[in-house]
């Protein structure tokens, strides 16, 4: 294939600095959430938080001054040995990865200067503690590279050693007596005790789906506090725990999440969300009193230096102080007291970041995001704590204020399209049959706490881009929009938590399609009742100095760690307002009287003409963006793409890089993988230090390893069709084989060899640029596949060791041992394998599986985490192949459709089958465990196909379905040439899984774990064999 695009082969010597995501403003916002506070006496103290914020006081907080910090990371904890020596814990969500990164800073001059302690890579750090000037520990989030999340040092932090103790979801709370003993708590109610260098699980009757937020100790009693007003104490060093009895009503306990505890002598103080109250016990918890603070802002940390003097810090830069043990509190500083915009979504990743950049970074409106649900599996897996913080980090990058989430409504990602009654039924199990009431309680509390001017939620109409669960959340928000102003609704929030009724001005739905949402009452909105507000993401922000799309693209790797498509124009529909609906067009913030420098809006600087652009004008940028949008996607687009370098020549590197990235994504969405590849390579080569260049580099490494991805980049004019064709008899609804035509496809092994060498080069590039990114297990497996395919088996084994050395119990352990087994039969294969037998005769595609070819196949039964579900929905699959087709047959018990249902005659590609019973075939031909095909068929015979998550792949394949009493079945014929050039499948090994997704049920799969998104760590192996022949040695599988 000829290339007219001016790119050169990737150079191993190319350097790429791994730049952390940088907030869009040089200005450090006054409303950064404060995460930690420490005082060395009644006068001198420090408070730390988001954006690298460090506040310092010498007079007990009468005056707070900002200290310089050479970082923009979130500072989550601080410890001071004295007035001069101290350490700060820092974290950020890792761009392009599902984990996080941590750093430790220290000062020897009371905070006048701070410097990084170590060059090691850590997961995000929650807290730091030093027992003397040299001996200390850090505790925090976990990743696959750091599954335990605890490190110790004996040289003042220059070197750190990981503590052993298995896999944990992440630590939010910790207290240490010394380096050999401590107590830790985290998400999903996880508790552990550190004894002599080992983490040991500690039993505690903590409620599931809730977080342990803080731990403190005084006079031999250890206190732990967390969500839903849970308070536990232990007097035997964490061996046993007792729940504290408090005078707090049940309905208040469900709403009040406790974030911090401080103890001095027999006194204990506890605060959280909302921060309007502090719980105090003067006698080790025998009695409690409720003390008002006067501020509803959530409080994140408490510090008492004696029984009288204490401080509390929290959201929007709030600092409160007391001099009488908490009876009276004074606000010493606050950067804001309410939100202008409240985003309420099923998941915060649905927030259009370009809009948030315009409202926040450009116009200064304070924005808060609230996620009602949390992915169920993230609660107990490594990286779960880090996952919950990604929205906050991304929102801050685009000028938002804070993001929070509820743990009370966990949701398995595979069930987001379940019917509403099934979702409510699942949550009813957690809330004593009152899930609907508890959802309203949570939503109304958020509205009363943040008191927004406008609320933006998901679309209330489910669709392809708006799952049923999102629509359910939106319906709940619409119901609560007015009820939050009614004092009769949840009156305990007013009387006990001291919140106020609140009526927001407008409620909008983020509409992913052109369809208008429904107005109040459930009727379709018409005429004056509804308007659509469109915000063009490619407009330039004068204060930002870049387009809103550029700002969103820079934050996208934080919000979506996987390679994700860039945003398109955002549309919003007005669902409700506080009064008469306006005639004509209504915009999000139009006509609202929120002046800069007020409680809900920052003090934004006036726009100067020269601030629009320093290098290149706004007009130039608009012209370039318009030119990119005019690029044609057909075969003649190469010539236009060849001029892309000229088109971006006059733009600053930050803008030019974003334009190239957006262009590459546009080609990718349109199915032109060849042009996307060239564009990303040009981005990496021309702008290696652009934040998006690292994302492009990782994509290119996976692309050059992947048979599946490179198959999409072939010149369409060179692709033939399978020699055999199937045709459908419309009168019978059955499919038969006819004829033989087509062209011979050549498989250039030399080109495959060069591609894998190219992938290895990108791997070396990533290793030199960001070892933290390079050590990600999926990157290691990808590189292992590349080395295997070029015959470097020892190097392949080195990549396996990188994964297992970091975590001997890694979730990829079985995958690694399967790969080792293929080259060493003396080992034991950790998972059952499948096989595809060469068929002497093609099947007659009618969905019945009664042809001769199926009689010699191996039946695989799909398993399930829930054994009863596996029995009720028993599903079996079989495979076979010939020289031109790969065949899959399946029989699924308990069909969702009626017996005798006819298959749908017109199927097409990429049907919306998310709400239906379906079987999915996931296959990774080269076993890189990063890219794979997904072919899905539902019980009606409708299909959907993707390559590496891109629906632009539209192979020509054949499907027949049938149904009977208590089952439905399918037969598929997939032309091998739609998958790979190599039609000689015998003795090949593919990685694969087959999973069945039944709405409202756990996923059934040949191999677990499995998920609706697809999990390659759950793949197993399939071998292609010749019938009636003894298989060749498995060592040939490479």
LUMVEXPA-764246 format. One record per residue (C-alpha): residue in three letters; z, y, x. Coordinates in steps of 0.05 Angstrom, whole numbers, plus 5000, padded with zeros to 4 digits. Layout:
// LUMVEXPA-764246
alaZYX/...
// end
This chain:
// LUMVEXPA-764246
unk500050005000/unk498050675029/unk502951255031/unk500851975031/unk507952235031/unk510052525098/unk515952075115/unk517551725180/unk521251065190/unk528651145190/unk531551315258/unk537650945282/unk539751555321/unk539951995259/unk546952275249/unk549952425182/unk556652755176/unk560752475119/unk562853095083/unk568353075031/unk566553354963/unk567954104967/unk570254494906/unk565054974880/unk569255604891/unk571755874957/unk577156184913/unk583255724907/unk585055714835/unk591955934814/unk592255394761/unk591854794807/unk596654254782/unk602754184827/unk604453454843/unk610553494889/unk616453944906/unk621853914959/unk627554384980/unk631654335043/unk637154775014/unk638155264957/unk633355764987/unk627455445023/unk622454974991/unk615254774984/unk610854564925/unk604154204935/unk598454004889/unk590953994875/unk585854354917/unk590254304979/unk595154784948/unk601754914985/unk606655424959/unk612755625001/unk619056024984/unk624856285025/unk629056564968/unk629855994920/unk623156144886/unk623756874870/unk617456964911/unk612456404925/unk607156494979/unk601256054993/unk601055705060/unk594355535091/unk592054805090/unk585754575123/unk583954115066/unk581754124993/unk584653434977/unk589853334924/unk596753374958/unk600852874918/unk607452864956/unk611453225009/unk617553065052/unk621353535099/unk626253295152/unk628654005162/unk626154715157/unk620754585209/unk618553855209/unk615053555149/unk609353135123/unk604553175064/unk600952595029/unk593852725007/unk588552354967/unk581552414938/unk576951964899/unk571851654945/unk564851884929/unk560151294919/unk566050794918/unk570850554865/unk576950684908/unk580151284941/unk581651575009/unk588151835036/unk590552275093/unk597252495121/unk598453205147/unk604453455184/unk607554105205/unk612454295261/unk613055025243/unk615455015171/unk608454995142/unk605155575178/unk600155055205/unk598554365181/unk594453845218/unk592053135204/unk596552605233/unk592151985241/unk584751815243/unk585651165205/unk582551055137/unk587550965080/unk587050885006/unk589451494968/unk596751654985/unk601751814931/unk607951934972/unk610351995044/unk617351895071/unk620251935141/unk627051655159/unk627352015226/unk622252375270/unk618351735284/unk619651205231/unk616351295164/unk612150995108/unk606651195060/unk605450894991/unk599650984944/unk593350714913/unk589950064929/unk582849874944/unk579349224963/unk580149445036/unk587549615026/unk590049154969/unk597549274982/unk597750034987/unk603750085034/unk603650275107/unk609150395159/unk609350765226/unk614150805284/unk610551335325/unk610951945278/unk604651745241/unk599651665298/unk598650935279/unk600050575214/unk600749835198/unk599349545129/unk604949175095/unk603248475071/unk604348284999/unk598048074961/unk593948494912/unk596849054870/unk593749554822/unk596650164857/unk603450504867/unk605351144831/unk612851124846/unk617250924905/unk624150994935/unk626250735004/unk633150645032/unk630050525101/unk623850225131/unk626049515113/unk627949615040/unk624749984982/unk622849954908/unk615850104883/unk612850194814/unk605850314788/unk600850234732/unk601149664682/unk608749654692/unk608149344761/unk614649304800/unk615849054871/unk621349054923/unk619949134997/unk624448685038/unk623548595113/unk616148775113/unk614148365052/unk612648614981/unk615948164929/unk614748234854/unk620948484818/unk621948264745/unk622948834696/unk622048864621/unk617249444627/unk612449544569/unk605349334585/unk599649844588/unk604350374615/unk605850674683/unk612150724725/unk611651454746/unk617751584790/unk623751244823/unk630051574851/unk636951354875/unk643951644878/unk650851324887/unk648050614889/unk644050664824/unk636450644826/unk632850994768/unk625650854745/unk622051254692/unk615151234660/unk610751254598/unk613551224528/unk620351484549/unk622050864588/unk628250924632/unk630950334672/unk636650294722/unk638749784774/unk645349724811/unk643549124853/unk637749384894/unk632349224843/unk634248494830/unk635748644756/unk634049234712/unk637349504649/unk634049954598/unk637750614588/unk640050774518/unk638251484497/unk638851884432/unk631251984428/unk627951764362/unk622651214365/unk616951674343/unk618752154400/unk619251594451/unk612051394435/unk609652104451/unk613952304510/unk611652044578/unk616752134633/unk613652334700/unk619552494746/unk626852344758/unk631752674806/unk638952444818/unk644852754854/unk651652404851/unk652652174780/unk647652674752/unk640552474731/unk634952934707/unk628352694678/unk622153074656/unk614852934638/unk609453064586/unk610553514549/unk614853914596/unk618554284541/unk624753854551/unk628953574607/unk633352964596/unk640053014632/unk645852534642/unk652152764679/unk655152064683/unk650051554708/unk646751474640/unk652751344596/unk651051974555/unk644952414553/unk643353124532/unk636653464516/unk635454124553/unk629654584533/unk625354894588/unk621255394548/unk614555134574/unk610454564545/unk606254464608/unk606953744634/unk611853694692/unk609953244750/unk615953284797/unk623353484799/unk627753664858/unk635253804854/unk639053964918/unk645853954885/unk648753894815/unk646554604797/unk640154814834/unk633654484815/unk626154604808/unk620554294767/unk613054344780/unk607054134740/unk600454304706/unk596954974713/unk601155144774/unk607655164735/unk614255234774/unk620755254735/unk627755344765/unk634955264742/unk641555474773/unk646255134723/unk644254414724/unk638454494675/unk641854854618/unk637355444628/unk630455454661/unk626456044687/unk618956044698/unk617956274770/unk610356224767/unk604755954724/unk597255994732/unk595855924658/unk599255684595/unk593755384552/unk586555134553/unk580455494528/unk576654834523/unk579554144509/unk574953554520/unk577252934481/unk573052324495/unk573551574495/unk572351624570/unk572152244612/unk565852014647/unk562152234584/unk563552964598/unk557053324618/unk559053614685/unk553654144684/unk556754444622/unk563754394652/unk561154764714/unk558355324672/unk564655404630/unk569555314687/unk566855494756/unk562056024730/unk565556334670/unk572856184686/unk574955834622/unk580755354633/unk578554654614/unk582854044602/unk580053334592/unk583752804553/unk581452074553/unk584151684494/unk582350994520/unk582750664588/unk578650064612/unk583149464602/unk581349104667/unk582749724710/unk590149694690/unk591749084732/unk586449054786/unk586249364856/unk583850074850/unk586350144779/unk590550754795/unk584851074833/unk580150964775/unk584651344728/unk584351964772/unk576852024781/unk575852464721/unk581052964745/unk577853004813/unk570853094786/unk573053604735/unk576554014788/unk570154004830/unk566454364775/unk571954864760/unk576054494709/unk583554524706/unk586453824695/unk584653154665/unk589552654634/unk588951994598/unk592851554551/unk594850844570/unk596450664499/unk589550444477/unk586549974529/unk579449754515/unk575549194546/unk568749504566/unk565248924535/unk568049114467/unk566049854463/unk560849674409/unk565549254366/unk566049454293/unk571449984280/unk575849494242/unk575649014301/unk577649564350/unk583349794305/unk585649074296/unk586048984371/unk590249614379/unk594549424319/unk597248854360/unk600049354409/unk602749844358/unk606049414304/unk600149494258/unk600150254262/unk594450384311/unk591150894266/unk597551294260/unk598851254335/unk591751494351/unk592952104307/unk599752224339/unk596552214408/unk590852674389/unk595053184352/unk600053204410/unk594353374457/unk591853934410/unk598854234403/unk600454164477/unk594154494505/unk592654964446/unk585155024459/unk580255524430/unk574854994423/unk574854234424/unk569053814446/unk568753074431/unk563752494428/unk558352424376/unk560952134311/unk554451754301/unk554051104343/unk547650974381/unk544550734445/unk548151254487/unk554351314442/unk558250664433/unk561950514369/unk568650634404/unk566451334423/unk564351484352/unk571151224328/unk574751704375/unk570452274351/unk572052124279/unk579452124296/unk578752804330/unk575153084269/unk580752844224/unk586153144269/unk582653814280/unk585954144220/unk592053684215/unk594653944282/unk596054604246/unk600054274191/unk607554284207/unk608653704159/unk604453244205/unk608752924258/unk614353434250/unk618353114307/unk613253424355/unk615554104330/unk622953994318/unk624553544377/unk619053664429/unk618854404412/unk611354454407/unk607854914357/unk602554774304/unk595654964329/unk588955084298/unk583055094346/unk577255544329/unk571455044333/unk570154304340/unk563754084373/unk560553394384/unk556853254448/unk550252984419/unk546652514467/unk540452524423/unk536753024381/unk540052754318/unk544853254288/unk552053014277/unk555252994209/unk559353574182/unk566153494151/unk566553014094/unk561652524124/unk555452844094/unk549452984139/unk549853704162/unk544554154135/unk542554884138/unk548355344153/unk553354784161/unk550854564229/unk547754854291/unk545754544356/unk547754904419/unk543454704479/unk545754864549/unk540354834601/unk543254494662/unk537954774708/unk540055494697/unk543055844757/unk550256074759/unk550756764791/unk557856634815/unk556355924835/unk550156104874/unk546955464849/unk544655134785/unk549454784739/unk545554144751/unk546754214826/unk554154304814/unk554253684770/unk550353274820/unk555453424875/unk561053184831/unk557252594801/unk559052104858/unk566352234843/unk565752124769/unk560851534774/unk562151154839/unk556050714826/unk549051014834/unk548151404770/unk542551794739/unk543252554739/unk544652944676/unk539653214626/unk540253794579/unk546653774540/unk546753884464/unk552554024419/unk553354024344/unk558654414306/unk563053924268/unk568354394241/unk571255094249/unk577555454228/unk574255874176/unk567556044144/unk561755744181/unk557556264215/unk550456404192/unk545556314248/unk546456044317/unk553455904343/unk554555774417/unk560455424448/unk564356044469/unk560556584432/unk564657124396/unk571256834420/unk575957374447/unk578257074512/unk578357604566/unk578557434640/unk585457404669/unk588857174606/unk592856534591/unk586656114577/unk581656434624/unk581656574699/unk580557254728/unk573157184747/unk569857654795/unk564258114770/unk557257874786/unk553658254841/unk546158234845/unk546257994917/unk550857424897/unk545457074857/unk542456784920/unk543456874994/unk537556465019/unk532056464967/unk532056814900/unk533656574831/unk526356654814/unk524356204872/unk529255674849/unk526655694778/unk519555624803/unk521255024845/unk525054684788/unk519254824741/unk514354534792/unk518553904799/unk518753824724/unk511153864723/unk510453274771/unk506452734738/unk509052024740/unk502451674740/unk498651394800/unk496152094819/unk503052384830/unk503152224905/unk499052844921/unk503953284884/unk509852944917/unk506653064985/unk507653804975/unk515053734957/unk517253935027/unk513154565021/unk515854704952/unk523054674977/unk521855025043/unk524455705020/unk530855424988/unk537655365022/unk539154645044/unk544254544989/unk539254704935/unk533354364968/unk537353724975/unk539353744902/unk532053854881/unk529753254923/unk535352824894/unk533653014823/unk526252874837/unk527952184864/unk532152034804/unk526652254758/unk521751784792/unk526851224787/unk528051334713/unk520551324702/unk519550664738/unk516250944801/unk520950604851/unk515850714907/unk516051464899/unk523551474889/unk524451094954/unk520051584992/unk523552184963/unk530551924980/unk528251765051/unk525552475058/unk532252745032/unk536252345083/unk531552545140/unk530853275124/unk537953435099/unk542452905130/unk548753325118/unk547553445044/unk553053095002/unk547752714963/unk544452455026/unk549951935034/unk548751684964/unk541351644979/unk542751265044/unk546950745008/unk541550654956/unk536250575009/unk540250045046/unk540949634983/unk533649754965/unk530949485032/unk535248865024/unk533248734952/unk527448294932/unk528448534860/unk528149274877/unk522249224924/unk518548834871/unk518849464828/unk515749894882/unk509349494887/unk502949864873/unk501549704799/unk494149614815/unk495749034861/unk499848644811/unk496548074775/unk498947694715/unk501646984709/unk495946494704/unk498846164642/unk499946554578/unk503746434514/unk501146624446/unk504746674379/unk502646334315/unk504446864263/unk504146374205/unk509345914235/unk513146404278/unk512545924337/unk509946044408/unk505045584445/unk501445574512/unk494045734520/unk489045844575/unk489646004649/unk487446644683/unk489947154733/unk489947294807/unk493446984866/unk499247404893/unk500647414967/unk507747404995/unk507947785060/unk513847495098/unk512647985155/unk513748555107/unk520148235082/unk522548175153/unk521248905167/unk524749105102/unk531148745122/unk530949055191/unk530449725157/unk536549545114/unk540449365176/unk538650045206/unk541350395145/unk547649975151/unk548650205223/unk547550905199/unk552850845146/unk557650535195/unk556951135241/unk557351635184/unk563051355142/unk566550715162/unk570550755098/unk564150715058/unk561050205104/unk567049735096/unk566149685021/unk565348945005/unk558749024967/unk555649385026/unk558148835072/unk555148295028/unk548648675025/unk548348725101/unk550347985107/unk544247805064/unk539748235107/unk542147905171/unk541547215140/unk534347345121/unk532547555192/unk536146955221/unk542447285249/unk547646825219/unk553247005268/unk552447735249/unk552547535176/unk559247185187/unk561947825218/unk560748195153/unk564547665116/unk570447745163/unk570648495151/unk571948345077/unk576947785086/unk580748125143/unk582148715097/unk584148265040/unk584747505049/unk585147424973/unk579147874960/unk575647794893/unk569447644936/unk572747054970/unk569246534926/unk562546874936/unk563446865012/unk565546135012/unk559545954969/unk555046285020/unk558545915077/unk557945255039/unk550445325036/unk550145265112/unk555944775120/unk556244195071/unk562843975101/unk565944555063/unk567644524989/unk563644964942/unk568845374903/unk564745414840/unk560544934799/unk553145044813/unk547145014769/unk540344704781/unk533244804756/unk528944184753/unk521444214761/unk518344074693/unk512343604689/unk510043944625/unk511344624594/unk516044674535/unk513444844466/unk517145504454/unk520345444386/unk527645524404/unk529244794389/unk530144514461/unk527243844441/unk521643804493/unk521343284547/unk522643794603/unk529743934576/unk531843194578/unk532343204654/unk536343844660/unk543643964674/unk547644254617/unk552444814634/unk557945014586/unk559945744584/unk567345844596/unk571946384571/unk578746684590/unk580846524519/unk580045774510/unk579945824434/unk574146314436/unk570545844484/unk571345274434/unk569445664372/unk563345984404/unk561445394447/unk555145564485/unk550945144532/unk545045324576/unk539644934614/unk534345114665/unk527744844688/unk521345114720/unk514244964738/unk509445294786/unk508645914742/unk514645994696/unk522145954698/unk525145694633/unk531945814603/unk534645464541/unk541145594505/unk544945354444/unk550245824417/unk555545614367/unk557746024307/unk551746484300/unk552447194277/unk546047114236/unk544546714173/unk542245984181/unk534745934175/unk533646654200/unk526646764225/unk525547074294/unk523347804295/unk515747814305/unk515448494340/unk520448544396/unk518149034449/unk522549214508/unk529549484513/unk531849414441/unk538749674424/unk542449014420/unk549249264442/unk552249134373/unk549648424367/unk551147714390/unk547047624453/unk545847184514/unk544547504582/unk541447194644/unk543547564708/unk539847324770/unk540147554842/unk534347234879/unk536347434950/unk543847364940/unk545648064964/unk550548134906/unk548548864897/unk542048844858/unk539748354805/unk535448264743/unk538548244674/unk534747944616/unk538247954548/unk536447624482/unk540347704417/unk540747224358/unk534747564325/unk530247474386/unk530548204406/unk530448314481/unk532748804534/unk531148764609/unk533649154669/unk532849144744/unk538749424783/unk541249764719/unk534550114708/unk531249974640/unk524550224666/unk523149504688/unk519049194632/unk516848484651/unk512348074607/unk516447474585/unk516647024524/unk522346864476/unk523246414416/unk529546354375/unk531845874321/unk538045794279/unk541545264238/unk548145104208/unk553345344257/unk548845524315/unk543045934341/unk538745744400/unk533446044445/unk528045864494/unk525146354544/unk519346314592/unk519546814649/unk513346874693/unk515746764764/unk511047304788/unk514947804746/unk520947654790/unk518247504859/unk512047374901/unk514646714924/unk512446214871/unk514645614912/unk521645554884/unk523444844904/unk529544834950/unk531045574938/unk537945804918/unk539046384871/unk545646724853/unk546346784778/unk550646804716/unk549346694643/unk553947044595/unk554547084521/unk557347724490/unk559847654418/unk562348314389/unk569748294381/unk570747694427/unk572047554500/unk565947434542/unk563546714553/unk560146584620/unk557846024665/unk562346314718/unk568146804712/unk569747374720/unk564547684675/unk563848354641/unk559048724596/unk556649134655/unk555548504697/unk559948284755/unk556547984816/unk563347744842/unk562947244785/unk556146964803/unk555146244822/unk549045884853/unk542945534825/unk538445074864/unk531144914848/unk529544174857/unk523643714847/unk525043184793/unk525942474817/unk526442704889/unk532442724933/unk533943464948/unk532743705019/unk538843905059/unk542044535033/unk541644845103/unk534545045085/unk537345535034/unk535846195069/
// end
